[in-house]
Amino acid sequence: MNRLLSRAWRRRDERGDVPGWVMVTVMTAGLVAALTAIAGPQLRNMLTTALSSVGG
């Protein structure tokens, strides 16, 4: 009986990490979206300038 309880506890404990990974993924996507919204035009300008200087 003790083994069954310990196996069930381990399974439940391992599944507890999934919401943490989901939260990390959602927060990372939010940060990327915020940085793109704030710095997007400047980054686009820098890329355009760099590509035109290489292309001649």
N, C-alpha and C positions, 0 to 999 in steps of 0.2 A: 504494500500500500504506500509505503514511504517513497519507493522508487517512482510510482505513478505520479505522485504529487510533485516530486522534484523535476520530472520530465515536463510536466505541464507548466511548472513555474519557469523553467528555462525557455520553453517555446514562447510564453507570454513575454518574458524579458527580452528576447531577441526581436520580437515584433515591435517593441517600444521605440526602437531607433528610427523607424520609418517616418514618423511625423517630424522628427528633427531634420532628416535629410530633405524632406519636402519644404520645410521652413527655410533652410539654407538656400535651396534652389530658388524659391520664390523671392527671397530677399536679394539674392544676387541678380536675378532678372530685373527686379525693381531698381536696384542701383545702376545697372547698365542702362535702363530706360531713362532714368533721371539724368545721368551723365550725358547721354545722347541728346536729350532735349536741351540741356544747358549748353553743352560744348559742341553740339553737332555742326552748326554753321562754321565755327572757327576751325574745326577739324577738317571739314570739307574744303575750306579755303586753303589750309595747309597742304592737303593732299593734291589739290589742283595745282598749286604753285610748285610743289615738288615734282609732279609728273611733267609739267610743262618745261621745267628747267632741265630735266633729263632728256625729254624728247627733242629739245632744240628749238 
